[in-house]
């Protein structure tokens, strides 16, 4: 989370610093309308700047994953950039529209504009001035659209398949806002660093928007496959799906995830990979729990032999660290990445000592038997806690069971709130923050 906060602040400070090098929030003479003019420019640069970065992050850049600790963190930064853009856009809109309303109400008196002769303007500047009216109208309607689309993206109850469809159209709205910004940004900015950065962001954001609208995101990392096996665990509301991939998959590390498309109208859904990679059989296993409308229908809709598309792998939840001991906490369906690691560990005979805690509210003997077999083959100590019998897991119980916890790293996958509670508890007892790893497996 610290990297996300630092990255967001870095983007805001960079844009602000470069803008202040080109303009000022204290114009002379200082009046309502003189301040409005410069603030509109500042908020416009910030708004389109953070939205452009958000568009670039939507491309799922693999090269950035190691720097932000995985695509899950990249998407969290993408979300906060979107929220920031929304807030700044609302403020920007108010200064534009609210001022006009206040003039109409008689609260403000509009200043007299000095006429500008077309002969004193260059060809480009003259063209831009001629586009101002259109750009303002386009920007206003694009603002209304982006507010609706971003709010829908933030409402968790809005169905995922509709979220996928509607969120895509932010790319089209972005292109309208990019035109609005290019026309209405001060001409003087384009010859200064703030303008150079803005030009790069607008160009990059526009390319990202076009790739989004044409379905090209992750195109180079997509591989076709066929469903080879389905195992249902009704008591857990869990479905295990085996997929055999065609050539092209580059392999994956245990703990990573992929986007899987089984229905083009539904779109791609992210699932953690629950198997180690063996090039000889090219098989991936995904474990999904019926938590929403899409996952609840999988057991009826998926069939042996059905074609699917797998994109990835993504994520940095890869168990790689220098600690001699690891504590794994797989809460509920969060056990998935640990199953993959258990299978990989059984094949490689990793020397690290590992304690695996699996708290769960539901119990299925067949699933536990398979987990127990994987644990024994990997040489890992299993701590199984069924809520209604063993009570809830907390930091105190983990420390009592693992006396050497101070020299360990903790790898958590499960409900975000539970993970944050454990993290705060262990950090309060002296665990270094970099030794607590949590997958933020929420893509919206």
C-alpha positions in Angstrom: 0.0 0.0 0.0 2.9 2.4 0.7 4.1 2.0 -2.9 0.6 2.9 -4.2 0.4 6.0 -2.0 4.0 7.1 -2.9 3.2 6.6 -6.6 0.0 8.6 -6.5 1.7 11.5 -4.7 4.6 11.4 -7.1 2.3 11.8 -10.1 0.5 14.7 -8.4 3.7 16.4 -7.2 5.4 16.1 -10.6 2.4 17.6 -12.5 2.0 20.3 -9.9 5.7 21.2 -9.9 6.0 21.4 -13.6 2.8 23.5 -13.8 4.1 25.9 -11.1 7.2 26.3 -13.2 5.1 27.6 -16.0 2.3 29.5 -14.2 1.1 30.7 -10.8 -1.9 30.4 -8.5 -1.4 34.0 -7.4 -1.9 36.1 -10.6 -1.6 39.8 -10.5 -3.9 41.5 -10.2 -5.6 38.9 -8.0 -9.3 38.8 -8.7 -11.9 36.0 -8.8 -11.7 35.7 -12.5 -8.0 35.9 -12.8 -7.7 33.1 -10.2 -10.4 31.2 -12.0 -8.4 31.3 -15.2 -5.2 29.9 -13.7 -7.0 27.4 -11.5 -8.9 26.0 -14.5 -5.6 25.4 -16.2 -4.0 23.8 -13.1 -7.0 21.5 -12.4 -7.2 20.7 -16.1 -3.6 19.6 -16.2 -4.0 17.5 -13.0 -7.2 15.9 -14.1 -6.2 14.8 -17.6 -2.7 14.0 -16.3 -3.8 11.4 -13.7 -6.5 10.1 -16.0 -3.8 9.5 -18.7 -1.6 7.6 -16.2 -4.7 5.5 -15.3 -5.3 4.7 -18.9 -1.7 3.6 -19.3 -2.0 1.4 -16.3 -5.1 -0.2 -17.8 -2.8 -1.9 -20.4 -1.5 -4.2 -17.6 2.2 -3.3 -18.1 4.3 -6.3 -17.1 7.5 -4.2 -16.8 5.9 -2.2 -14.0 4.9 -5.1 -11.9 8.2 -5.6 -10.0 8.2 -1.8 -9.1 4.7 -1.8 -7.7 4.6 -5.4 -6.4 2.2 -6.9 -8.8 -0.7 -6.2 -11.1 -3.1 -6.2 -8.1 -1.3 -3.2 -6.8 -1.2 -1.6 -10.2 -5.0 -1.9 -10.4 -5.3 -0.4 -6.9 -3.2 2.6 -8.1 -5.4 2.7 -11.2 -8.5 2.9 -9.0 -7.1 5.8 -6.9 -6.0 7.7 -9.9 -9.5 7.3 -11.3 -11.0 8.6 -8.0 -8.5 11.5 -8.0 -9.5 12.4 -11.6 -13.1 12.3 -10.6 -12.7 14.7 -7.7 -10.5 17.1 -9.7 -12.9 16.9 -12.6 -15.8 17.9 -10.4 -13.9 20.9 -9.0 -12.8 21.9 -12.5 -16.4 21.6 -13.7 -17.7 23.7 -10.8 -15.3 26.6 -11.5 -16.3 26.5 -15.1 -20.1 26.1 -14.8 -20.6 27.6 -11.3 -18.9 30.8 -12.3 -21.3 31.2 -15.3 -24.3 30.5 -13.0 -23.1 33.1 -10.5 -22.8 35.7 -13.3 -26.3 34.8 -14.4 -27.6 35.2 -10.8 -25.9 38.6 -10.6 -23.4 37.5 -7.9 -20.4 38.1 -10.2 -19.7 40.5 -13.0 -18.0 39.0 -16.0 -14.8 41.0 -16.9 -14.6 42.5 -20.4 -12.4 40.4 -22.7 -9.9 42.2 -24.8 -10.4 41.5 -28.5 -7.6 39.5 -30.1 -6.7 40.1 -33.7 -6.3 37.0 -35.8 -3.3 38.6 -37.5 -1.4 38.4 -34.2 -2.0 34.7 -33.8 0.0 31.9 -35.4 -1.8 29.3 -37.6 -1.9 26.7 -34.8 -2.9 29.1 -32.1 -5.6 30.6 -34.3 -7.0 27.1 -35.1 -7.0 26.2 -31.4 -8.9 29.4 -30.5 -11.5 28.6 -33.2 -12.0 25.2 -31.6 -12.6 26.5 -28.0 -16.4 26.5 -28.2 -16.6 23.0 -29.5 -14.0 21.8 -27.0 -15.8 23.3 -24.1 -19.1 21.6 -25.1 -17.3 18.2 -25.7 -15.6 18.5 -22.4 -18.8 19.3 -20.5 -20.7 16.3 -21.9 -17.6 14.0 -21.5 -17.4 15.1 -17.9 -21.0 14.0 -17.2 -20.3 10.6 -18.9 -17.1 10.0 -17.0 -18.7 10.8 -13.6 -21.4 8.1 -14.3 -18.9 5.5 -15.5 -16.4 6.0 -12.7 -19.2 5.9 -10.0 -20.5 2.7 -11.6 -17.0 1.2 -11.4 -16.8 2.0 -7.7 -20.2 0.5 -6.8 -19.4 -3.1 -5.9 -23.1 -4.2 -6.2 -23.0 -3.2 -9.9 -22.7 -6.6 -11.7 -19.1 -7.4 -12.8 -20.1 -8.3 -16.4 -21.9 -4.9 -16.7 -18.9 -3.2 -15.1 -16.6 -4.7 -17.8 -18.8 -3.5 -20.6 -19.4 0.0 -19.2 -15.9 0.6 -17.9 -14.5 0.0 -21.4 -16.3 3.2 -22.6 -14.3 5.4 -20.3 -11.6 5.0 -23.1 -14.0 6.7 -25.6 -14.7 9.4 -23.1 -11.0 9.9 -22.4 -10.4 10.6 -26.1 -13.0 13.4 -25.9 -11.4 14.8 -22.8 -8.0 14.6 -24.5 -9.3 16.7 -27.3 -10.8 19.1 -24.8 -7.5 19.4 -23.0 -5.3 19.8 -26.1 -7.5 22.7 -27.4 -8.0 24.5 -24.1 -4.5 24.2 -22.5 -2.6 27.5 -22.6 -0.5 27.6 -25.8 2.5 28.8 -23.8 2.6 25.6 -21.8 3.5 23.5 -24.9 7.0 25.1 -25.1 7.7 24.2 -21.5 8.3 20.9 -19.5 4.7 20.8 -18.3 3.5 20.9 -21.9 6.0 18.3 -23.0 4.9 15.9 -20.2 1.3 16.6 -21.0 1.8 15.9 -24.7 3.4 12.5 -23.9 0.6 11.6 -21.5 -2.1 12.6 -24.0 -0.4 10.6 -26.7 0.2 7.6 -24.5 -3.3 7.8 -23.0 -4.9 8.0 -26.5 -3.0 5.0 -27.7 -4.1 3.1 -24.6 -7.7 4.1 -25.1 -7.6 2.9 -28.7 -6.1 -0.5 -27.6 -8.9 -0.7 -25.0 -11.7 0.0 -27.5 -10.3 -2.5 -30.0 -9.7 -5.3 -27.4 -5.9 -5.3 -27.7 -5.1 -5.2 -24.0 -2.8 -8.2 -23.2 -3.1 -9.5 -26.8 0.5 -10.7 -26.8 0.0 -12.7 -23.6 -3.2 -14.6 -24.6 -3.1 -18.3 -25.2 -6.0 -20.6 -26.3 -6.9 -23.6 -24.2 -9.5 -26.3 -23.7 -11.2 -27.4 -20.5 -9.9 -30.8 -19.6 -11.4 -31.4 -16.1 -14.1 -30.2 -13.7 -14.3 -31.1 -10.0 -17.1 -29.7 -7.9 -17.1 -29.3 -4.1 -20.7 -28.4 -3.4 -20.2 -28.0 0.4 -17.6 -25.3 -0.3 -19.4 -23.9 -3.3 -16.0 -24.3 -5.1 -15.3 -25.5 -8.6 -11.9 -26.8 -9.8 -11.2 -26.3 -13.5 -8.3 -27.9 -15.4 -7.3 -26.2 -18.7 -4.9 -27.6 -21.2 -3.1 -24.8 -23.1 -1.9 -24.6 -26.6 1.7 -23.6 -27.3 2.6 -20.1 -26.3 2.3 -20.0 -22.6 5.5 -18.7 -21.1 5.1 -20.5 -17.8 4.2 -19.0 -14.4 5.4 -18.9 -10.8 3.2 -20.4 -8.1 1.0 -17.6 -6.7 0.4 -15.8 -9.9 -2.9 -15.3 -11.6 -4.4 -15.1 -15.1 -7.4 -13.6 -16.9 -9.7 -16.3 -18.2 -12.4 -15.9 -20.9 -14.9 -18.6 -21.3 -17.7 -16.4 -22.7 -16.8 -13.4 -24.9 -20.0 -11.6 -23.9 -19.0 -12.0 -20.2 -15.4 -10.9 -20.7 -12.2 -11.9 -18.9 -12.2 -12.7 -15.2 -9.1 -12.9 -13.0 -8.4 -16.3 -11.3 -5.4 -17.4 -9.2 -3.6 -20.3 -10.7 -3.7 -23.4 -8.4 -1.1 -25.5 -10.1 2.6 -25.6 -10.8 3.8 -25.3 -14.4 4.8 -28.4 -16.2 5.6 -27.7 -19.9 5.2 -31.4 -20.8 1.4 -31.4 -20.1 0.7 -27.6 -20.4 -2.1 -27.8 -17.8 -3.4 -25.0 -15.6 -5.8 -25.5 -12.7 -8.1 -22.7 -11.4 -10.2 -22.9 -8.3 -13.2 -20.6 -8.2 -15.8 -20.0 -5.4 -19.4 -19.0 -6.1 -19.3 -15.5 -4.8 -21.1 -13.5 -7.5 -23.4 -13.9 -10.4 -20.7 -15.1 -12.8 -18.9 -17.6 -10.5 -22.3 -18.9 -9.3 -23.1 -20.0 -12.9 -19.8 -21.6 -13.8 -20.7 -25.1 -12.6 -23.7 -25.2 -15.0 -22.0 -23.4 -17.9 -18.5 -24.9 -18.1 -18.2 -28.2 -20.0 -15.4 -30.6 -20.8 -13.9 -29.7 -24.1 -15.0 -26.0 -24.0 -12.5 -23.6 -25.5 -11.2 -20.8 -23.3 -8.6 -18.0 -23.6 -6.0 -17.5 -20.8 -4.1 -14.2 -20.5 -1.1 -13.9 -18.2 0.6 -14.7 -16.0 0.4 -11.7 -13.7 1.3 -10.9 -10.1 4.3 -10.8 -7.7 2.8 -13.0 -5.0 5.6 -15.5 -5.7 7.0 -16.5 -2.3 10.4 -15.2 -3.2 12.3 -13.7 -0.2 15.4 -14.2 1.9 13.7 -15.3 5.2 14.5 -18.8 6.5 10.9 -19.3 7.6 7.5 -18.5 6.0 4.1 -18.3 7.5 1.3 -18.7 4.9 -2.3 -17.7 5.7 -4.8 -18.9 3.1 -8.3 -17.8 4.3 -11.2 -19.6 2.6 -10.7 -19.5 -1.2 -7.5 -17.6 -0.5 -5.9 -21.0 -0.1 -5.5 -21.2 -3.9 -2.0 -19.7 -4.4 -0.7 -21.8 -1.6 -1.9 -25.0 -3.3 0.1 -24.1 -6.4 3.2 -23.4 -4.2 2.7 -26.7 -2.3 2.8 -28.6 -5.6 5.9 -26.6 -6.8 7.6 -27.2 -3.5 7.0 -30.9 -3.6 8.8 -31.1 -6.9 11.7 -28.8 -5.9 12.2 -29.7 -2.3 12.5 -26.1 -1.0 14.6 -25.9 2.2 12.5 -23.2 3.9 10.4 -24.2 6.8 6.7 -23.3 6.3 3.6 -23.1 8.5 0.3 -23.0 6.6 -2.8 -21.6 8.3 -6.0 -22.4 6.6 -9.0 -20.8 8.4 -12.3 -21.6 6.8 -16.0 -21.3 7.6 -16.9 -24.3 5.4 -15.6 -27.9 5.6 -15.4 -30.5 2.9 -13.5 -33.7 3.8 -12.5 -34.5 0.2 -11.0 -31.1 -0.3 -9.2 -31.3 3.1 -7.8 -34.7 2.2 -6.3 -33.4 -1.0 -4.9 -30.4 0.8 -3.4 -32.7 3.5 -1.8 -34.8 0.8 -0.3 -31.8 -0.8 1.0 -30.5 2.5 2.6 -33.8 3.4 4.3 -34.1 0.0 5.7 -30.5 0.3 6.9 -30.9 3.9 4.8 -28.1 5.3 3.1 -27.9 8.7 -0.7 -27.4 8.3 -2.8 -25.5 10.9 -6.5 -26.1 9.9 -9.1 -23.9 11.7 -12.8 -24.4 11.0 -14.6 -21.3 12.4 -17.5 -23.0 14.2 -15.2 -25.5 15.9 -11.8 -23.9 16.3 -12.7 -20.2 16.5 -11.2 -17.3 14.6 -7.6 -17.0 13.6 -5.7 -13.9 14.8 -2.1 -12.8 15.3 -1.8 -14.1 18.8 -2.7 -17.6 17.8 -0.2 -17.5 14.9 2.6 -16.3 17.2 1.8 -19.0 19.8 1.9 -21.7 17.1 5.1 -20.4 15.5 7.6 -19.2 18.1 10.1 -18.2 15.4 7.7 -15.8 13.7 10.1 -12.9 14.2 12.5 -14.4 11.6 9.7 -15.3 9.2 7.9 -13.6 6.4 4.1 -13.7 6.2 2.2 -14.4 3.0 -1.5 -13.7 3.2 -4.3 -14.3 0.7 -8.0 -13.9 1.7 -10.5 -11.2 2.7 -8.8 -7.8 2.5 -10.1 -6.6 5.9 -8.7 -9.8 7.6 -5.4 -9.3 6.0 -5.1 -5.6 7.0 -6.0 -6.6 10.6 -3.3 -9.2 10.7 -0.8 -6.8 9.1 -1.4 -4.1 11.7 -1.2 -6.7 14.5 2.2 -8.1 13.4 3.7 -4.7 12.6 2.6 -3.5 16.1 4.6 -6.5 17.5 7.7 -5.6 15.5 7.5 -7.4 12.2 9.1 -5.3 9.4 6.5 -4.1 6.9 8.4 -5.6 4.0 8.0 -9.0 5.6 4.2 -9.0 5.2 3.0 -9.8 1.8 -0.7 -9.5 0.9 -2.4 -10.1 -2.4 -5.0 -7.4 -3.1 -7.1 -9.6 -5.3 -9.7 -7.0 -6.2 -9.7 -5.8 -9.8 -12.2 -3.0 -9.3 
